Amino acid sequence: MEADIRSFFDAIDHDWLIRMLELCIADKASLRLIKKWLKAGVLDTDGMVKHPVTGEAVQFYQIVGERLEKFGLELAPEKTNIISFSRFRKEEKTKLEFLGFEFRWGVSLKGNNIIKRRTASSKLRKSLAVFTQWCREVRMKRLRTWFIEFN
């Protein structure tokens, strides 16, 4: 798990969030459902339901580790953090790495905000190193022996 939005869900005003969603979602029924989810509240560990005006990303970040321990799992602290990832904060140049890809905000040729994707640089370097090593191992062998397992 990687929570990659620093101070977004713990600080965003729900009315402002709905206004942003209305720019992208034309379906009124879906927007009504999202409004209901925002008003539903969160069940706390003591059994009380909290109705926050803003989101709770930081609280989730703190509690999720405790809940995972129940199942013998733990978060990797070097890979777990909260970052700002919003089209309204593109100037922060934040990026999100997930499953070997890097996601970042950019602008399309038409001038629209889009999420750009490319191979993560660390994964690309690692793949190139493995390929280079393979080339060194087979470069003195005959071509037919390179791909014997494919025949």
MODELLER restraints for C-alpha pairs under 7 A, 6 or more apart:
rsr = mdl.restraints
at = mdl.atoms
rsr.add(forms.Gaussian(group=physical.xy_distance, feature=features.Distance(at['CA:1:A'], at['CA:80:A']), mean=6.91, stdev=0.5))
rsr.add(forms.Gaussian(group=physical.xy_distance, feature=features.Distance(at['CA:2:A'], at['CA:79:A']), mean=6.63, stdev=0.5))
rsr.add(forms.Gaussian(group=physical.xy_distance, feature=features.Distance(at['CA:2:A'], at['CA:80:A']), mean=4.96, stdev=0.5))
rsr.add(forms.Gaussian(group=physical.xy_distance, feature=features.Distance(at['CA:2:A'], at['CA:81:A']), mean=6.35, stdev=0.5))
rsr.add(forms.Gaussian(group=physical.xy_distance, feature=features.Distance(at['CA:3:A'], at['CA:80:A']), mean=6.41, stdev=0.5))
rsr.add(forms.Gaussian(group=physical.xy_distance, feature=features.Distance(at['CA:3:A'], at['CA:81:A']), mean=5.61, stdev=0.5))
rsr.add(forms.Gaussian(group=physical.xy_distance, feature=features.Distance(at['CA:3:A'], at['CA:82:A']), mean=4.99, stdev=0.5))
rsr.add(forms.Gaussian(group=physical.xy_distance, feature=features.Distance(at['CA:4:A'], at['CA:81:A']), mean=6.01, stdev=0.5))
rsr.add(forms.Gaussian(group=physical.xy_distance, feature=features.Distance(at['CA:4:A'], at['CA:82:A']), mean=4.32, stdev=0.5))
rsr.add(forms.Gaussian(group=physical.xy_distance, feature=features.Distance(at['CA:4:A'], at['CA:83:A']), mean=4.26, stdev=0.5))
rsr.add(forms.Gaussian(group=physical.xy_distance, feature=features.Distance(at['CA:4:A'], at['CA:84:A']), mean=6.58, stdev=0.5))
rsr.add(forms.Gaussian(group=physical.xy_distance, feature=features.Distance(at['CA:4:A'], at['CA:85:A']), mean=6.80, stdev=0.5))
rsr.add(forms.Gaussian(group=physical.xy_distance, feature=features.Distance(at['CA:4:A'], at['CA:96:A']), mean=6.67, stdev=0.5))
rsr.add(forms.Gaussian(group=physical.xy_distance, feature=features.Distance(at['CA:5:A'], at['CA:82:A']), mean=4.68, stdev=0.5))
rsr.add(forms.Gaussian(group=physical.xy_distance, feature=features.Distance(at['CA:5:A'], at['CA:83:A']), mean=3.69, stdev=0.5))
rsr.add(forms.Gaussian(group=physical.xy_distance, feature=features.Distance(at['CA:5:A'], at['CA:84:A']), mean=4.08, stdev=0.5))
rsr.add(forms.Gaussian(group=physical.xy_distance, feature=features.Distance(at['CA:5:A'], at['CA:85:A']), mean=5.26, stdev=0.5))
rsr.add(forms.Gaussian(group=physical.xy_distance, feature=features.Distance(at['CA:6:A'], at['CA:82:A']), mean=4.24, stdev=0.5))
rsr.add(forms.Gaussian(group=physical.xy_distance, feature=features.Distance(at['CA:6:A'], at['CA:83:A']), mean=3.42, stdev=0.5))
rsr.add(forms.Gaussian(group=physical.xy_distance, feature=features.Distance(at['CA:6:A'], at['CA:84:A']), mean=4.20, stdev=0.5))
rsr.add(forms.Gaussian(group=physical.xy_distance, feature=features.Distance(at['CA:7:A'], at['CA:84:A']), mean=6.53, stdev=0.5))
rsr.add(forms.Gaussian(group=physical.xy_distance, feature=features.Distance(at['CA:8:A'], at['CA:84:A']), mean=6.26, stdev=0.5))
rsr.add(forms.Gaussian(group=physical.xy_distance, feature=features.Distance(at['CA:9:A'], at['CA:54:A']), mean=6.86, stdev=0.5))
rsr.add(forms.Gaussian(group=physical.xy_distance, feature=features.Distance(at['CA:9:A'], at['CA:55:A']), mean=4.31, stdev=0.5))
rsr.add(forms.Gaussian(group=physical.xy_distance, feature=features.Distance(at['CA:9:A'], at['CA:56:A']), mean=5.75, stdev=0.5))
rsr.add(forms.Gaussian(group=physical.xy_distance, feature=features.Distance(at['CA:9:A'], at['CA:57:A']), mean=5.17, stdev=0.5))
rsr.add(forms.Gaussian(group=physical.xy_distance, feature=features.Distance(at['CA:10:A'], at['CA:54:A']), mean=5.89, stdev=0.5))
rsr.add(forms.Gaussian(group=physical.xy_distance, feature=features.Distance(at['CA:10:A'], at['CA:55:A']), mean=4.31, stdev=0.5))
rsr.add(forms.Gaussian(group=physical.xy_distance, feature=features.Distance(at['CA:10:A'], at['CA:56:A']), mean=4.42, stdev=0.5))
rsr.add(forms.Gaussian(group=physical.xy_distance, feature=features.Distance(at['CA:10:A'], at['CA:57:A']), mean=5.07, stdev=0.5))
rsr.add(forms.Gaussian(group=physical.xy_distance, feature=features.Distance(at['CA:10:A'], at['CA:58:A']), mean=6.21, stdev=0.5))
rsr.add(forms.Gaussian(group=physical.xy_distance, feature=features.Distance(at['CA:11:A'], at['CA:54:A']), mean=5.63, stdev=0.5))
rsr.add(forms.Gaussian(group=physical.xy_distance, feature=features.Distance(at['CA:11:A'], at['CA:55:A']), mean=6.26, stdev=0.5))
rsr.add(forms.Gaussian(group=physical.xy_distance, feature=features.Distance(at['CA:12:A'], at['CA:54:A']), mean=5.52, stdev=0.5))
rsr.add(forms.Gaussian(group=physical.xy_distance, feature=features.Distance(at['CA:12:A'], at['CA:55:A']), mean=6.44, stdev=0.5))
rsr.add(forms.Gaussian(group=physical.xy_distance, feature=features.Distance(at['CA:13:A'], at['CA:53:A']), mean=6.65, stdev=0.5))
rsr.add(forms.Gaussian(group=physical.xy_distance, feature=features.Distance(at['CA:13:A'], at['CA:54:A']), mean=5.23, stdev=0.5))
rsr.add(forms.Gaussian(group=physical.xy_distance, feature=features.Distance(at['CA:14:A'], at['CA:53:A']), mean=6.54, stdev=0.5))
rsr.add(forms.Gaussian(group=physical.xy_distance, feature=features.Distance(at['CA:14:A'], at['CA:54:A']), mean=6.06, stdev=0.5))
rsr.add(forms.Gaussian(group=physical.xy_distance, feature=features.Distance(at['CA:39:A'], at['CA:51:A']), mean=6.55, stdev=0.5))
rsr.add(forms.Gaussian(group=physical.xy_distance, feature=features.Distance(at['CA:40:A'], at['CA:51:A']), mean=6.87, stdev=0.5))
rsr.add(forms.Gaussian(group=physical.xy_distance, feature=features.Distance(at['CA:41:A'], at['CA:49:A']), mean=5.99, stdev=0.5))
rsr.add(forms.Gaussian(group=physical.xy_distance, feature=features.Distance(at['CA:41:A'], at['CA:50:A']), mean=5.16, stdev=0.5))
rsr.add(forms.Gaussian(group=physical.xy_distance, feature=features.Distance(at['CA:41:A'], at['CA:51:A']), mean=4.21, stdev=0.5))
rsr.add(forms.Gaussian(group=physical.xy_distance, feature=features.Distance(at['CA:41:A'], at['CA:52:A']), mean=6.51, stdev=0.5))
rsr.add(forms.Gaussian(group=physical.xy_distance, feature=features.Distance(at['CA:42:A'], at['CA:49:A']), mean=5.38, stdev=0.5))
rsr.add(forms.Gaussian(group=physical.xy_distance, feature=features.Distance(at['CA:42:A'], at['CA:50:A']), mean=5.16, stdev=0.5))
rsr.add(forms.Gaussian(group=physical.xy_distance, feature=features.Distance(at['CA:42:A'], at['CA:51:A']), mean=6.54, stdev=0.5))
rsr.add(forms.Gaussian(group=physical.xy_distance, feature=features.Distance(at['CA:43:A'], at['CA:49:A']), mean=4.46, stdev=0.5))
rsr.add(forms.Gaussian(group=physical.xy_distance, feature=features.Distance(at['CA:43:A'], at['CA:50:A']), mean=6.41, stdev=0.5))
rsr.add(forms.Gaussian(group=physical.xy_distance, feature=features.Distance(at['CA:44:A'], at['CA:50:A']), mean=6.87, stdev=0.5))
rsr.add(forms.Gaussian(group=physical.xy_distance, feature=features.Distance(at['CA:65:A'], at['CA:74:A']), mean=6.14, stdev=0.5))
rsr.add(forms.Gaussian(group=physical.xy_distance, feature=features.Distance(at['CA:65:A'], at['CA:75:A']), mean=6.14, stdev=0.5))
rsr.add(forms.Gaussian(group=physical.xy_distance, feature=features.Distance(at['CA:68:A'], at['CA:74:A']), mean=5.83, stdev=0.5))
rsr.add(forms.Gaussian(group=physical.xy_distance, feature=features.Distance(at['CA:84:A'], at['CA:94:A']), mean=6.69, stdev=0.5))
rsr.add(forms.Gaussian(group=physical.xy_distance, feature=features.Distance(at['CA:85:A'], at['CA:94:A']), mean=6.27, stdev=0.5))
rsr.add(forms.Gaussian(group=physical.xy_distance, feature=features.Distance(at['CA:87:A'], at['CA:105:A']), mean=6.18, stdev=0.5))
rsr.add(forms.Gaussian(group=physical.xy_distance, feature=features.Distance(at['CA:87:A'], at['CA:113:A']), mean=6.71, stdev=0.5))
rsr.add(forms.Gaussian(group=physical.xy_distance, feature=features.Distance(at['CA:90:A'], at['CA:105:A']), mean=6.04, stdev=0.5))
rsr.add(forms.Gaussian(group=physical.xy_distance, feature=features.Distance(at['CA:94:A'], at['CA:104:A']), mean=6.53, stdev=0.5))
rsr.add(forms.Gaussian(group=physical.xy_distance, feature=features.Distance(at['CA:95:A'], at['CA:102:A']), mean=6.53, stdev=0.5))
rsr.add(forms.Gaussian(group=physical.xy_distance, feature=features.Distance(at['CA:95:A'], at['CA:103:A']), mean=5.59, stdev=0.5))
rsr.add(forms.Gaussian(group=physical.xy_distance, feature=features.Distance(at['CA:95:A'], at['CA:104:A']), mean=4.67, stdev=0.5))
rsr.add(forms.Gaussian(group=physical.xy_distance, feature=features.Distance(at['CA:96:A'], at['CA:102:A']), mean=5.60, stdev=0.5))
rsr.add(forms.Gaussian(group=physical.xy_distance, feature=features.Distance(at['CA:96:A'], at['CA:103:A']), mean=5.05, stdev=0.5))
rsr.add(forms.Gaussian(group=physical.xy_distance, feature=features.Distance(at['CA:96:A'], at['CA:104:A']), mean=6.47, stdev=0.5))
rsr.add(forms.Gaussian(group=physical.xy_distance, feature=features.Distance(at['CA:97:A'], at['CA:103:A']), mean=6.22, stdev=0.5))
rsr.add(forms.Gaussian(group=physical.xy_distance, feature=features.Distance(at['CA:97:A'], at['CA:120:A']), mean=6.67, stdev=0.5))
rsr.add(forms.Gaussian(group=physical.xy_distance, feature=features.Distance(at['CA:100:A'], at['CA:119:A']), mean=6.10, stdev=0.5))
rsr.add(forms.Gaussian(group=physical.xy_distance, feature=features.Distance(at['CA:100:A'], at['CA:120:A']), mean=5.33, stdev=0.5))
rsr.add(forms.Gaussian(group=physical.xy_distance, feature=features.Distance(at['CA:100:A'], at['CA:123:A']), mean=5.96, stdev=0.5))
rsr.add(forms.Gaussian(group=physical.xy_distance, feature=features.Distance(at['CA:101:A'], at['CA:117:A']), mean=6.53, stdev=0.5))
rsr.add(forms.Gaussian(group=physical.xy_distance, feature=features.Distance(at['CA:101:A'], at['CA:118:A']), mean=5.60, stdev=0.5))
rsr.add(forms.Gaussian(group=physical.xy_distance, feature=features.Distance(at['CA:101:A'], at['CA:119:A']), mean=4.44, stdev=0.5))
rsr.add(forms.Gaussian(group=physical.xy_distance, feature=features.Distance(at['CA:101:A'], at['CA:120:A']), mean=4.62, stdev=0.5))
rsr.add(forms.Gaussian(group=physical.xy_distance, feature=features.Distance(at['CA:102:A'], at['CA:117:A']), mean=5.63, stdev=0.5))
rsr.add(forms.Gaussian(group=physical.xy_distance, feature=features.Distance(at['CA:102:A'], at['CA:118:A']), mean=5.36, stdev=0.5))
rsr.add(forms.Gaussian(group=physical.xy_distance, feature=features.Distance(at['CA:102:A'], at['CA:119:A']), mean=5.87, stdev=0.5))
rsr.add(forms.Gaussian(group=physical.xy_distance, feature=features.Distance(at['CA:102:A'], at['CA:120:A']), mean=4.85, stdev=0.5))
rsr.add(forms.Gaussian(group=physical.xy_distance, feature=features.Distance(at['CA:103:A'], at['CA:115:A']), mean=6.37, stdev=0.5))
rsr.add(forms.Gaussian(group=physical.xy_distance, feature=features.Distance(at['CA:103:A'], at['CA:116:A']), mean=5.63, stdev=0.5))
rsr.add(forms.Gaussian(group=physical.xy_distance, feature=features.Distance(at['CA:103:A'], at['CA:117:A']), mean=4.73, stdev=0.5))
rsr.add(forms.Gaussian(group=physical.xy_distance, feature=features.Distance(at['CA:103:A'], at['CA:118:A']), mean=6.84, stdev=0.5))
rsr.add(forms.Gaussian(group=physical.xy_distance, feature=features.Distance(at['CA:104:A'], at['CA:115:A']), mean=5.55, stdev=0.5))
rsr.add(forms.Gaussian(group=physical.xy_distance, feature=features.Distance(at['CA:104:A'], at['CA:116:A']), mean=5.35, stdev=0.5))
rsr.add(forms.Gaussian(group=physical.xy_distance, feature=features.Distance(at['CA:104:A'], at['CA:117:A']), mean=6.73, stdev=0.5))
rsr.add(forms.Gaussian(group=physical.xy_distance, feature=features.Distance(at['CA:105:A'], at['CA:113:A']), mean=6.98, stdev=0.5))
rsr.add(forms.Gaussian(group=physical.xy_distance, feature=features.Distance(at['CA:105:A'], at['CA:114:A']), mean=5.88, stdev=0.5))
rsr.add(forms.Gaussian(group=physical.xy_distance, feature=features.Distance(at['CA:105:A'], at['CA:115:A']), mean=4.61, stdev=0.5))
rsr.add(forms.Gaussian(group=physical.xy_distance, feature=features.Distance(at['CA:105:A'], at['CA:116:A']), mean=5.91, stdev=0.5))
rsr.add(forms.Gaussian(group=physical.xy_distance, feature=features.Distance(at['CA:106:A'], at['CA:113:A']), mean=5.87, stdev=0.5))
rsr.add(forms.Gaussian(group=physical.xy_distance, feature=features.Distance(at['CA:106:A'], at['CA:114:A']), mean=5.38, stdev=0.5))
rsr.add(forms.Gaussian(group=physical.xy_distance, feature=features.Distance(at['CA:106:A'], at['CA:115:A']), mean=5.96, stdev=0.5))
rsr.add(forms.Gaussian(group=physical.xy_distance, feature=features.Distance(at['CA:106:A'], at['CA:116:A']), mean=6.03, stdev=0.5))
rsr.add(forms.Gaussian(group=physical.xy_distance, feature=features.Distance(at['CA:107:A'], at['CA:113:A']), mean=4.71, stdev=0.5))
rsr.add(forms.Gaussian(group=physical.xy_distance, feature=features.Distance(at['CA:107:A'], at['CA:114:A']), mean=5.67, stdev=0.5))
rsr.add(forms.Gaussian(group=physical.xy_distance, feature=features.Distance(at['CA:108:A'], at['CA:114:A']), mean=6.23, stdev=0.5))
rsr.add(forms.Gaussian(group=physical.xy_distance, feature=features.Distance(at['CA:138:A'], at['CA:146:A']), mean=6.58, stdev=0.5))
